[in-house]
Amino acid sequence: LAILMLIAACGDDVTLAPDAQPIACAATFHGNFEELTRSPDRCARLDMHDGDWFAEVAIPARAIDAPFTIELDLGPTAGAVVSWSALATQRIGNGACIYRAGSDATPRGALDLTLDTIALDTRTIHGSLDLTTYVLTSPGTDCGDGDTETLHVDF
């Protein structure tokens, strides 16, 4: 009887604790700073500007005390990335560390986007992206040893 009770207690049902919330946004930074951010709040939204759909992603980066913003122009049908930009600025004394990349930036950086779902009617977007930004520094400002910062986001 004890063995049967033990087998019954070892079922494979998984229940979240009442206060546990699913992760809607997860980001990992690597390079001049390291950070893992997880949030139950969405960090990506879909919006229309001047006839094009834009995915706007905003990740709070505690290590640099600034938001990391990414904007993806998905065109009029939200079918492909037309252009993109990423930017974050960390103030250090009288200088700054600027994390920047984009289709119009020099150096350009890199973006790899995977879209799982796009719902234009509810303006929701889910997927992941891998991003490499360059670290641009003000004269006399120490932003770390590297000249790039990488970011992986699941949204």
DSSP file with accessible surface (Angstrom, degrees, kcal/mol):
  #  RESIDUE AA STRUCTURE BP1 BP2  ACC     N-H-->O    O-->H-N    N-H-->O    O-->H-N    TCO  KAPPA ALPHA  PHI   PSI    X-CA   Y-CA   Z-CA
    1    1 A L     >        0   0  161      0, 0.0     4,-2.2     0, 0.0     5,-0.2   0.000 360.0 360.0 360.0 -39.7    0.0    0.0    0.0
    2    2 A A  H  >  +     0   0   78      1,-0.2     4,-2.0     2,-0.2     5,-0.1   0.880 360.0  51.4 -63.1 -37.4    2.8    2.4    0.8
    3    3 A I  H  > S+     0   0  126      2,-0.2     4,-2.5     1,-0.2    -1,-0.2   0.921 108.7  50.8 -67.0 -41.9    4.4    1.8   -2.6
    4    4 A L  H  > S+     0   0  118      1,-0.2     4,-2.3     2,-0.2    -2,-0.2   0.910 110.0  49.9 -62.7 -38.5    1.0    2.6   -4.4
    5    5 A M  H  X S+     0   0  126     -4,-2.2     4,-1.8     2,-0.2    -1,-0.2   0.898 110.4  50.5 -66.4 -38.0    0.7    5.8   -2.4
    6    6 A L  H  X S+     0   0  114     -4,-2.0     4,-0.8     2,-0.2    -2,-0.2   0.932 110.7  48.6 -66.0 -42.5    4.3    6.8   -3.4
    7    7 A I  H >< S+     0   0  112     -4,-2.5     3,-0.9     1,-0.2    -2,-0.2   0.930 111.1  50.4 -64.0 -42.1    3.6    6.1   -7.1
    8    8 A A  H >< S+     0   0   80     -4,-2.3     3,-0.7     1,-0.3    -1,-0.2   0.868 107.5  54.2 -64.7 -34.5    0.3    8.1   -6.9
    9    9 A A  H 3< S+     0   0   81     -4,-1.8    -1,-0.3     1,-0.2    -2,-0.2   0.680  97.7  67.0 -74.3 -15.4    2.2   11.1   -5.3
   10   10 A C  T << S+     0   0   90     -3,-0.9    -1,-0.2    -4,-0.8    -2,-0.1  -0.129  70.7 146.4 -99.5  37.4    4.7   11.2   -8.1
   11   11 A G    <   -     0   0   54     -3,-0.7    -3,-0.0     1,-0.1    -2,-0.0  -0.163  55.3-122.6 -66.6 169.7    2.4   12.3  -10.9
   12   12 A D        +     0   0  144      2,-0.1     2,-0.3     0, 0.0    -1,-0.1   0.229  66.6 126.1-103.3  16.5    3.6   14.5  -13.7
   13   13 A D        -     0   0  144      2,-0.0     2,-0.5     1,-0.0    -2,-0.0  -0.585  43.5-160.5 -73.8 133.2    1.1   17.4  -13.1
   14   14 A V        -     0   0  134     -2,-0.3     2,-0.4     2,-0.0    -2,-0.1  -0.968   8.5-174.7-117.5 129.3    2.9   20.7  -12.7
   15   15 A T        -     0   0  126     -2,-0.5     2,-0.2     0, 0.0    -2,-0.0  -0.985  21.7-129.0-124.9 132.9    1.1   23.6  -11.1
   16   16 A L        -     0   0  116     -2,-0.4    -2,-0.0     1,-0.1     0, 0.0  -0.516  35.3-102.2 -74.6 145.6    2.4   27.1  -10.8
   17   17 A A    >   -     0   0   53     -2,-0.2     3,-1.8     1,-0.1    -1,-0.1  -0.331  37.5-107.9 -60.4 150.2    2.3   28.7   -7.4
   18   18 A P  T 3  S+     0   0  142      0, 0.0    -1,-0.1     0, 0.0    -2,-0.1   0.826 120.1  43.6 -54.6 -33.0   -0.6   31.1   -7.1
   19   19 A D  T 3  S+     0   0  138      2,-0.1     2,-0.3     0, 0.0    -2,-0.1   0.506  90.4 106.1 -92.5  -2.6    1.8   34.1   -7.1
   20   20 A A    <   -     0   0   44     -3,-1.8    -4,-0.1     1,-0.0     0, 0.0  -0.577  52.3-165.1 -78.3 136.6    4.0   32.8   -9.9
   21   21 A Q        -     0   0  126     -2,-0.3    -4,-0.1     1,-0.0    -2,-0.1  -0.939  24.5-105.8-120.8 146.4    3.6   34.6  -13.2
   22   22 A P        -     0   0   99      0, 0.0     2,-0.6     0, 0.0    -1,-0.0  -0.326  39.1-106.4 -67.0 153.3    4.8   33.4  -16.6
   23   23 A I        +     0   0   89      1,-0.2     3,-0.1    15,-0.0    19,-0.0  -0.708  36.9 175.5 -82.7 120.3    7.8   35.2  -18.1
   24   24 A A  S    S+     0   0   33     15,-2.1    19,-0.4    -2,-0.6     2,-0.3   0.630  72.5  27.1 -96.9 -17.6    6.7   37.5  -21.0
   25   25 A a  E     +A   39   0A   4     14,-1.9    14,-2.6   130,-0.2     2,-0.4  -0.972  61.5 175.1-149.1 127.9   10.1   39.0  -21.5
   26   26 A A  E     -AB  38 154A   9    128,-2.4   128,-2.9    -2,-0.3     2,-0.4  -0.998   8.2-179.7-135.0 130.4   13.6   37.6  -20.9
   27   27 A A  E     -AB  37 153A   0     10,-3.0    10,-3.1    -2,-0.4     2,-0.5  -0.992  12.2-165.0-134.3 140.2   16.8   39.3  -21.9
   28   28 A T  E     -AB  36 152A  66    124,-2.5   124,-2.1    -2,-0.4     2,-0.4  -0.989   8.3-163.9-125.9 121.3   20.5   38.3  -21.5
   29   29 A F  E     +AB  35 151A   1      6,-3.0     6,-1.4    -2,-0.5     2,-0.3  -0.830  10.9 176.5-101.0 143.2   23.2   40.9  -21.9
   30   30 A H  E     + B   0 150A 107    120,-2.4   120,-3.3    -2,-0.4     2,-0.4  -0.987  42.3  47.6-148.2 134.1   26.9   39.9  -22.5
   31   31 A G  S    S+     0   0   32     -2,-0.3   118,-0.2   118,-0.2   114,-0.1  -0.943 113.5  10.1 143.9-116.3   30.0   42.0  -23.2
   32   32 A N  S    S+     0   0   35    116,-0.5     2,-0.3    -2,-0.4   113,-0.1   0.746 138.7  22.3 -70.8 -24.0   31.0   45.1  -21.2
   33   33 A F  S    S-     0   0   20    111,-0.1     2,-0.4     2,-0.1    -1,-0.1  -0.984  73.4-143.7-138.6 154.0   28.2   44.2  -18.7
   34   34 A E        +     0   0  112     -2,-0.3     2,-0.3    -4,-0.2    -4,-0.2  -0.964  30.7 152.7-116.8 131.8   26.5   41.0  -17.8
   35   35 A E  E     -A   29   0A  22     -6,-1.4    -6,-3.0    -2,-0.4     2,-0.5  -0.965  30.2-156.3-159.5 144.5   22.8   40.9  -16.9
   36   36 A L  E     -A   28   0A  89     -2,-0.3     2,-0.5    -8,-0.2    -8,-0.2  -0.994  18.7-172.4-121.6 122.4   19.8   38.6  -17.0
   37   37 A T  E     +A   27   0A   7    -10,-3.1   -10,-3.0    -2,-0.5     2,-0.4  -0.976   6.5 176.9-119.5 129.1   16.4   40.3  -17.0
   38   38 A R  E     +A   26   0A 149     -2,-0.5   -12,-0.2   -12,-0.2    -2,-0.0  -0.998   7.2 170.8-131.3 135.9   13.1   38.4  -16.6
   39   39 A S  E     -A   25   0A  30    -14,-2.6   -15,-2.1    -2,-0.4   -14,-1.9  -1.000  39.4-144.0-145.6 143.9    9.7   40.1  -16.4
   40   40 A P  S    S+     0   0   57      0, 0.0     2,-0.3     0, 0.0    -1,-0.1   0.615  85.0  88.6 -77.3 -10.6    6.1   39.1  -16.5
   41   41 A D  S    S-     0   0  115    -16,-0.1    -2,-0.1     1,-0.1     2,-0.1  -0.647  89.6-107.4 -88.1 145.0    5.5   42.3  -18.4
   42   42 A R        -     0   0  123     -2,-0.3   -17,-0.2     1,-0.1    -1,-0.1  -0.435  25.9-171.2 -68.1 140.6    5.7   42.4  -22.2
   43   43 A a        +     0   0   15    -19,-0.4    15,-2.4    -2,-0.1     2,-0.4   0.418  67.8  64.2-110.1  -2.7    8.8   44.2  -23.5
   44   44 A A  E     +C   57   0A   4     13,-0.2     2,-0.3    81,-0.2    81,-0.3  -0.962  58.0 174.1-124.2 140.0    7.7   44.2  -27.2
   45   45 A R  E     -C   56   0A 125     11,-2.1    11,-2.8    -2,-0.4     2,-0.4  -0.969  24.3-131.6-140.1 159.2    4.8   45.9  -28.8
   46   46 A L  E     +C   55   0A   4     77,-1.5     2,-0.3    -2,-0.3     9,-0.2  -0.913  31.5 166.2-113.1 133.6    3.5   46.4  -32.3
   47   47 A D  E     -C   54   0A  33      7,-2.5     7,-3.5    -2,-0.4     2,-0.4  -0.976  31.2-123.6-146.0 157.6    2.5   49.8  -33.5
   48   48 A M  E     +C   53   0A  68     -2,-0.3     2,-0.4     5,-0.2     5,-0.2  -0.892  28.5 172.4-107.1 130.6    1.7   51.6  -36.8
   49   49 A H  E >   -C   52   0A  71      3,-2.8     3,-2.4    -2,-0.4    -2,-0.0  -0.983  69.2 -18.4-137.1 126.7    3.5   54.7  -37.9
   50   50 A D  T 3  S-     0   0  174     -2,-0.4     3,-0.1     1,-0.3    -1,-0.0   0.837 128.0 -49.4  49.1  39.6    3.2   56.4  -41.3
   51   51 A G  T 3  S+     0   0   42      1,-0.2     2,-0.4    24,-0.0    -1,-0.3   0.440 118.8 102.1  85.1  -1.7    1.8   53.3  -42.9
   52   52 A D  E <   -C   49   0A  40     -3,-2.4    -3,-2.8    25,-0.1     2,-0.4  -0.900  69.5-124.5-115.0 147.7    4.4   50.8  -41.6
   53   53 A W  E     -C   48   0A  26     22,-2.9    21,-3.2    -2,-0.4    22,-0.4  -0.727  28.5-163.9 -85.7 136.4    4.2   48.4  -38.7
   54   54 A F  E     -CD  47  73A  26     -7,-3.5    -7,-2.5    -2,-0.4     2,-0.6  -0.977  15.0-149.6-123.7 134.6    6.9   48.8  -36.1
   55   55 A A  E     -CD  46  72A   1     17,-2.4    17,-2.8    -2,-0.4     2,-0.5  -0.917  19.2-165.1 -96.6 125.3    8.0   46.4  -33.4
   56   56 A E  E     -CD  45  71A  28    -11,-2.8   -11,-2.1    -2,-0.6     2,-0.4  -0.967   5.4-173.0-117.3 121.5    9.3   48.4  -30.5
   57   57 A V  E     -CD  44  70A   3     13,-3.0    13,-2.9    -2,-0.5     2,-0.4  -0.954   3.5-176.2-117.2 130.9   11.3   46.5  -27.8
   58   58 A A  E     - D   0  69A  50    -15,-2.4    11,-0.2    -2,-0.4    -2,-0.0  -0.979   0.6-176.4-131.3 119.0   12.3   48.1  -24.6
   59   59 A I  E     - D   0  68A   0      9,-2.7     9,-3.2    -2,-0.4     2,-0.4  -0.959  23.8-133.8-115.3 120.3   14.5   46.3  -22.1
   60   60 A P  E     - D   0  67A  80      0, 0.0     2,-0.7     0, 0.0    -2,-0.0  -0.608  18.9-160.5 -72.0 126.1   15.4   47.9  -18.7
   61   61 A A  E >>> - D   0  66A   3      5,-1.7     5,-1.8    -2,-0.4     3,-0.7  -0.899  10.6-175.4-111.0 100.8   19.2   47.4  -18.2
   62   62 A R  G >45S+     0   0  161     -2,-0.7     3,-0.6     1,-0.2    -1,-0.2   0.855  78.9  65.0 -63.9 -34.3   19.9   47.8  -14.5
   63   63 A A  G 345S+     0   0   51      1,-0.3    -1,-0.2     2,-0.1   -29,-0.0   0.811 116.6  27.0 -62.4 -30.9   23.7   47.5  -15.0
   64   64 A I  G <45S-     0   0    7     -3,-0.7    27,-0.3     2,-0.3    -1,-0.3   0.355 104.0-126.6-111.3   4.0   23.8   50.7  -17.0
   65   65 A D  T <<5S+     0   0  150     -4,-0.7    -3,-0.2    -3,-0.6    26,-0.2   0.899  76.6  97.0  52.7  45.7   20.7   52.3  -15.4
   66   66 A A  E   <S-D   61   0A  16     -5,-1.8    -5,-1.7    24,-0.1    -2,-0.3  -0.988  77.6-104.2-156.9 150.7   19.2   52.9  -18.8
   67   67 A P  E     -D   60   0A  80      0, 0.0     2,-0.6     0, 0.0    22,-0.4  -0.556  24.9-138.6 -78.0 144.7   16.6   51.3  -21.1
   68   68 A F  E     -D   59   0A   1     -9,-3.2    -9,-2.7    -2,-0.2     2,-0.4  -0.935  26.8-164.9 -99.3 113.8   17.9   49.4  -24.1
   69   69 A T  E     -DE  58  87A  64     18,-2.5    18,-2.4    -2,-0.6     2,-0.4  -0.883  12.4-176.1-110.9 138.5   15.5   50.3  -27.0
   70   70 A I  E     -DE  57  86A   3    -13,-2.9   -13,-3.0    -2,-0.4     2,-0.5  -0.997   4.3-167.5-131.1 131.3   15.2   48.5  -30.3
   71   71 A E  E     -DE  56  85A  80     14,-2.8    14,-2.0    -2,-0.4     2,-0.5  -0.988   1.6-170.0-124.5 127.0   12.9   49.6  -33.1
   72   72 A L  E     -DE  55  84A   0    -17,-2.8   -17,-2.4    -2,-0.5     2,-0.8  -0.965  14.2-148.8-118.9 116.5   12.2   47.3  -36.1
   73   73 A D  E     -DE  54  83A  18     10,-3.0     9,-3.9    -2,-0.5    10,-0.9  -0.771  16.4-178.6 -83.0 113.2   10.4   48.7  -39.2
   74   74 A L      > -     0   0    3    -21,-3.2     6,-1.1    -2,-0.8     5,-0.9   0.285  36.3-122.8 -98.6   8.4    8.4   45.7  -40.5
   75   75 A G  T > 5 -     0   0    2    -22,-0.4   -22,-2.9     3,-0.2     3,-0.8  -0.077  46.1 -50.9  78.3-178.2    6.9   47.5  -43.5
   76   76 A P  T 3 5S+     0   0   89      0, 0.0    -1,-0.2     0, 0.0   -25,-0.0   0.735 139.9  35.4 -70.5 -19.6    3.2   47.9  -44.4
   77   77 A T  T 3 5S-     0   0  110     -3,-0.3    -2,-0.2     3,-0.1   -25,-0.1   0.355 104.6-119.8-113.1   4.3    2.3   44.2  -44.0
   78   78 A A  T < 5S+     0   0   10     -3,-0.8    -3,-0.2    -4,-0.3     3,-0.1   0.859  76.0 127.8  57.4  39.2    4.6   43.4  -41.1
   79   79 A G      < +     0   0   60     -5,-0.9     2,-0.3     1,-0.3    -4,-0.1   0.719  66.1   2.2 -99.7 -24.0    6.3   40.8  -43.4
   80   80 A A  S    S-     0   0   67     -6,-1.1     2,-0.6    -7,-0.0    -1,-0.3  -0.992  79.6 -89.5-159.7 157.7   10.0   41.6  -43.2
   81   81 A V        +     0   0   54     -2,-0.3    -7,-0.2     1,-0.2     3,-0.1  -0.619  37.0 176.0 -76.3 117.3   12.5   44.0  -41.5
   82   82 A V        -     0   0   93     -9,-3.9     2,-0.3    -2,-0.6    -1,-0.2   0.860  69.1 -18.5 -86.3 -45.4   12.9   47.1  -43.6
   83   83 A S  E     -E   73   0A  37    -10,-0.9   -10,-3.0     2,-0.0    -1,-0.4  -0.964  65.1-167.8-154.8 165.3   15.2   48.9  -41.2
   84   84 A W  E     -E   72   0A  17     -2,-0.3    19,-2.2   -12,-0.2    20,-0.6  -0.986   5.0-170.4-155.1 159.4   16.1   48.7  -37.6
   85   85 A S  E     -EF  71 102A  56    -14,-2.0   -14,-2.8    -2,-0.3     2,-0.3  -0.986   3.3-166.7-152.2 151.9   17.9   50.6  -34.8
   86   86 A A  E     +EF  70 101A   2     15,-2.5    15,-1.8    -2,-0.3     2,-0.3  -0.996  15.6 169.6-139.2 140.0   19.1   49.9  -31.2
   87   87 A L  E     +EF  69 100A  76    -18,-2.4   -18,-2.5    -2,-0.3     2,-0.3  -0.981  12.8 161.5-156.2 138.0   20.2   52.4  -28.7
   88   88 A A  E     - F   0  99A   3     11,-1.6    11,-3.0    -2,-0.3     2,-0.4  -0.960  18.0-157.4-149.6 144.6   21.1   52.7  -25.0
   89   89 A T  E     - F   0  98A  47    -22,-0.4     2,-0.5    -2,-0.3     9,-0.2  -0.988   1.5-164.4-129.4 126.3   23.1   55.4  -23.3
   90   90 A Q  E     - F   0  97A  38      7,-2.9     7,-2.6    -2,-0.4     2,-0.4  -0.944  16.0-141.8-109.1 121.6   24.9   55.1  -20.0
   91   91 A R  E     + F   0  96A 195     -2,-0.5     2,-0.4   -27,-0.3     5,-0.2  -0.698  21.3 177.7 -83.3 129.7   26.0   58.3  -18.3
   92   92 A I  E >   - F   0  95A  61      3,-2.1     3,-2.8    -2,-0.4     2,-0.1  -0.931  60.0 -59.4-133.5 108.2   29.4   58.2  -16.5
   93   93 A G  T 3  S-     0   0   75     -2,-0.4    -1,-0.1     1,-0.3    48,-0.0  -0.336 118.6 -20.1  57.0-125.6   30.5   61.4  -15.0
   94   94 A N  T 3  S+     0   0  184     -3,-0.1    -1,-0.3    -2,-0.1     2,-0.1   0.393 133.4  63.2 -91.3   1.2   30.7   64.0  -17.8
   95   95 A G  E <   -F   92   0A   8     -3,-2.8    -3,-2.1    45,-0.1     2,-0.3  -0.402  67.9-142.0-113.8-169.0   30.9   61.3  -20.4
   96   96 A A  E     -F   91   0A   4     -5,-0.2    42,-1.8    -2,-0.1     2,-0.5  -0.996  13.0-137.5-155.5 153.1   28.8   58.5  -21.8
   97   97 A b  E     -FG  90 137A   0     -7,-2.6    -7,-2.9    -2,-0.3     2,-0.6  -0.981  26.9-160.8-109.1 122.8   28.9   54.9  -23.1
   98   98 A I  E     -FG  89 136A  54     38,-3.3    38,-3.4    -2,-0.5     2,-0.7  -0.934   7.9-161.0-112.5 120.5   26.6   54.6  -26.1
   99   99 A Y  E     +FG  88 135A   2    -11,-3.0   -11,-1.6    -2,-0.6     2,-0.4  -0.901  31.2 162.3 -99.1 111.9   25.4   51.2  -27.2
  100  100 A R  E     +FG  87 134A 101     34,-2.5    34,-2.5    -2,-0.7     2,-0.3  -0.984  14.1 145.5-141.3 144.4   24.3   51.6  -30.8
  101  101 A A  E     +F   86   0A   1    -15,-1.8   -15,-2.5    -2,-0.4     2,-0.2  -0.961  14.8 128.8-162.2 165.8   23.6   49.5  -33.9
  102  102 A G  E >   -F   85   0A   2      6,-2.7     3,-1.2    -2,-0.3   -17,-0.2  -0.838  66.5 -79.2 157.8 169.9   21.2   49.6  -36.8
  103  103 A S  T 3  S+     0   0   25    -19,-2.2   -18,-0.1     1,-0.3    -1,-0.1   0.768 131.4  37.2 -66.5 -23.5   20.7   49.5  -40.5
  104  104 A D  T 3  S+     0   0  144    -20,-0.6    -1,-0.3    -3,-0.1     2,-0.2   0.281  99.6 102.8-107.9   7.9   21.7   53.2  -40.8
  105  105 A A  S <  S-     0   0    9     -3,-1.2    -3,-0.2     3,-0.2     4,-0.0  -0.577  71.0-115.8 -91.6 155.3   24.4   53.0  -38.0
  106  106 A T  S    S+     0   0  125      1,-0.3     2,-0.1    -2,-0.2    -3,-0.0  -0.984 110.7  30.4-131.2 119.8   28.2   52.9  -38.5
  107  107 A P  S    S-     0   0   55      0, 0.0    -1,-0.3     0, 0.0    27,-0.2   0.658  95.2-150.3 -67.4 155.2   29.4   50.4  -37.5
  108  108 A R        -     0   0  133      1,-0.2    -6,-2.7    -7,-0.2    -3,-0.2   0.825  16.5-158.5 -68.8 -40.0   26.2   48.6  -38.3
  109  109 A G        -     0   0   18     -8,-0.2     2,-0.3    24,-0.1    24,-0.2  -0.438  26.0 -82.5  81.3-164.9   26.1   45.8  -35.7
  110  110 A A  E     -H  132   0A  50     22,-1.7    22,-2.4    -2,-0.1     2,-0.4  -0.997  32.7-170.0-145.0 145.8   24.0   42.7  -36.2
  111  111 A L  E     -H  131   0A  43     -2,-0.3     2,-0.4    20,-0.2    20,-0.2  -0.999   4.7-178.2-137.5 131.1   20.4   41.6  -35.8
  112  112 A D  E     -H  130   0A  97     18,-2.5    18,-2.4    -2,-0.4     2,-0.4  -0.963  16.8-172.5-128.6 112.0   18.9   38.1  -36.1
  113  113 A L  E     -H  129   0A  36     -2,-0.4     2,-0.5    16,-0.2    16,-0.2  -0.893  13.8-173.1-112.9 133.5   15.1   38.2  -35.6
  114  114 A T  E     -H  128   0A  66     14,-3.0    14,-2.6    -2,-0.4     2,-0.6  -0.990  10.1-161.5-122.3 118.1   12.8   35.2  -35.3
  115  115 A L  E     +H  127   0A  61     -2,-0.5    12,-0.3    12,-0.2     3,-0.1  -0.908  14.6 175.1-102.7 121.8    9.1   36.0  -35.2
  116  116 A D  E    S+     0   0A 113     10,-2.4     2,-0.3    -2,-0.6    11,-0.2   0.876  70.1   2.1 -88.2 -47.8    6.8   33.3  -33.9
  117  117 A T  E     -H  126   0A  76      9,-1.8     9,-2.5     2,-0.0     2,-0.4  -0.999  53.0-172.8-144.2 143.3    3.5   35.2  -34.0
  118  118 A I  E     -H  125   0A  57     -2,-0.3     2,-0.6     7,-0.2     7,-0.2  -0.989   4.1-174.2-131.3 124.0    2.2   38.6  -35.1
  119  119 A A  E  >> -H  124   0A  28      5,-2.8     5,-1.7    -2,-0.4     4,-1.0  -0.910   2.6-176.7-119.8  98.7   -1.3   39.7  -34.3
  120  120 A L  T  45S+     0   0   65     -2,-0.6    -1,-0.1     1,-0.2     3,-0.1   0.864  81.1  58.5 -64.4 -34.7   -2.0   43.0  -36.0
  121  121 A D  T  45S+     0   0  143      1,-0.2    -1,-0.2     2,-0.1    -2,-0.0   0.873 119.6  28.1 -65.8 -35.1   -5.6   43.2  -34.6
  122  122 A T  T  45S-     0   0   83     -3,-0.2    -1,-0.2     2,-0.1    -2,-0.2   0.434 105.0-127.6-102.7  -2.0   -4.3   43.0  -31.0
  123  123 A R  T  <5 +     0   0  107     -4,-1.0   -77,-1.5     1,-0.2     2,-0.3   0.866  59.7 142.4  56.6  42.8   -0.9   44.6  -31.8
  124  124 A T  E   < -H  119   0A  31     -5,-1.7    -5,-2.8   -79,-0.2     2,-0.3  -0.872  28.8-174.3-114.2 150.5    1.0   41.8  -30.1
  125  125 A I  E     -H  118   0A   3     -2,-0.3     2,-0.4   -81,-0.3    -7,-0.2  -0.997   2.2-173.1-144.2 137.7    4.2   40.2  -31.3
  126  126 A H  E     +H  117   0A  75     -9,-2.5   -10,-2.4    -2,-0.3    -9,-1.8  -0.996  34.5  86.5-134.5 141.1    6.1   37.2  -29.9
  127  127 A G  E     -H  115   0A   3     28,-2.2    28,-3.0    -2,-0.4     2,-0.3  -0.967  59.8 -89.8 169.0-152.6    9.5   35.9  -30.9
  128  128 A S  E     -HI 114 154A  20    -14,-2.6   -14,-3.0    -2,-0.3     2,-0.3  -0.974  24.5-163.6-149.0 158.6   13.2   36.3  -30.2
  129  129 A L  E     -HI 113 153A   0     24,-2.2    24,-2.5    -2,-0.3     2,-0.4  -0.996  11.4-152.4-146.6 148.6   16.1   38.4  -31.3
  130  130 A D  E     -HI 112 152A  69    -18,-2.4   -18,-2.5    -2,-0.3     2,-0.4  -0.988  24.9-176.1-116.4 131.7   19.9   38.3  -31.1
  131  131 A L  E     -HI 111 151A   3     20,-2.8    20,-2.4    -2,-0.4     2,-0.5  -0.981  19.4-163.7-134.8 138.6   21.6   41.7  -31.3
  132  132 A T  E     -HI 110 150A  43    -22,-2.4   -22,-1.7    -2,-0.4     2,-0.3  -0.995  17.2-177.0-120.5 121.4   25.2   43.0  -31.4
  133  133 A T  E     - I   0 149A   1     16,-3.0    16,-2.2    -2,-0.5     2,-0.3  -0.838  23.1-122.6-112.3 156.6   25.7   46.6  -30.7
  134  134 A Y  E     -GI 100 148A  77    -34,-2.5   -34,-2.5    -2,-0.3     2,-0.7  -0.738  19.8-129.7 -94.9 147.0   28.9   48.6  -30.7
  135  135 A V  E     -G   99   0A  15     12,-2.4     2,-0.5    -2,-0.3   -36,-0.2  -0.879  24.0-170.2 -99.4 113.3   30.1   50.5  -27.6
  136  136 A L  E     -G   98   0A  63    -38,-3.4   -38,-3.3    -2,-0.7     2,-0.3  -0.892   9.9-159.6-104.4 133.2   30.9   54.1  -28.5
  137  137 A T  E     -G   97   0A  81     -2,-0.5   -40,-0.2   -40,-0.2     3,-0.1  -0.862  18.1-122.4-119.7 148.9   32.7   56.1  -25.8
  138  138 A S    >   -     0   0   36    -42,-1.8     3,-2.1    -2,-0.3   -43,-0.1  -0.534  55.2 -81.4 -74.3 151.7   33.2   59.7  -24.9
  139  139 A P  T 3  S+     0   0  133      0, 0.0    -1,-0.1     0, 0.0     3,-0.1  -0.280 118.3  14.3 -55.7 133.7   36.9   60.8  -24.7
  140  140 A G  T 3  S+     0   0   92      1,-0.2     2,-0.4    -3,-0.1   -45,-0.1   0.530  97.7 124.8  79.1   7.2   38.2   59.8  -21.2
  141  141 A T    <   -     0   0   22     -3,-2.1     2,-0.8   -45,-0.1    -1,-0.2  -0.854  52.6-146.4-103.5 132.5   35.3   57.5  -20.4
  142  142 A D        +     0   0  125     -2,-0.4     3,-0.1     1,-0.1   -45,-0.1  -0.860  26.0 165.2 -98.9 110.0   35.9   53.9  -19.4
  143  143 A b        -     0   0   14     -2,-0.8     2,-0.2     1,-0.4     3,-0.2   0.336  59.1 -85.1-101.9   1.6   33.0   51.7  -20.7
  144  144 A G        -     0   0   37      1,-0.1    -1,-0.4     3,-0.0  -112,-0.1  -0.634  51.4 -64.2 120.2-177.8   34.8   48.4  -20.1
  145  145 A D  S    S+     0   0  173     -2,-0.2    -1,-0.1  -114,-0.1     2,-0.1   0.776 103.8  68.8 -81.6 -29.4   37.2   46.2  -22.1
  146  146 A G        -     0   0   37     -3,-0.2    -3,-0.1     2,-0.1     3,-0.0  -0.407  62.9-146.9 -92.9 167.9   35.1   45.3  -25.1
  147  147 A D  S    S+     0   0  103     -2,-0.1   -12,-2.4   -13,-0.1     2,-0.3   0.317  80.4  54.3-113.4   7.6   33.8   47.2  -28.0
  148  148 A T  E     - I   0 134A  42    -14,-0.3  -116,-0.5   -49,-0.1     2,-0.4  -0.962  58.1-158.7-136.9 156.8   30.6   45.3  -28.4
  149  149 A E  E     - I   0 133A   2    -16,-2.2   -16,-3.0    -2,-0.3     2,-0.3  -0.998  14.2-154.7-130.1 131.7   27.6   44.2  -26.3
  150  150 A T  E     -BI  30 132A  50   -120,-3.3  -120,-2.4    -2,-0.4     2,-0.4  -0.824   9.1-170.5-107.9 151.8   25.4   41.3  -27.3
  151  151 A L  E     -BI  29 131A   4    -20,-2.4   -20,-2.8    -2,-0.3     2,-0.4  -0.999  11.0-166.9-142.6 133.4   21.8   40.8  -26.3
  152  152 A H  E     -BI  28 130A  56   -124,-2.1  -124,-2.5    -2,-0.4     2,-0.4  -0.993  16.2-175.5-119.2 128.7   19.4   37.9  -26.6
  153  153 A V  E     -BI  27 129A   0    -24,-2.5   -24,-2.2    -2,-0.4     2,-0.5  -0.990  17.0-165.4-128.2 131.4   15.7   38.7  -26.0
  154  154 A D  E      BI  26 128A  75   -128,-2.9  -128,-2.4    -2,-0.4   -26,-0.2  -0.979 360.0 360.0-108.6 123.9   12.7   36.3  -25.9
  155  155 A F              0   0   18    -28,-3.0   -28,-2.2    -2,-0.5  -130,-0.2  -0.886 360.0 360.0-132.2 360.0    9.5   38.3  -26.1
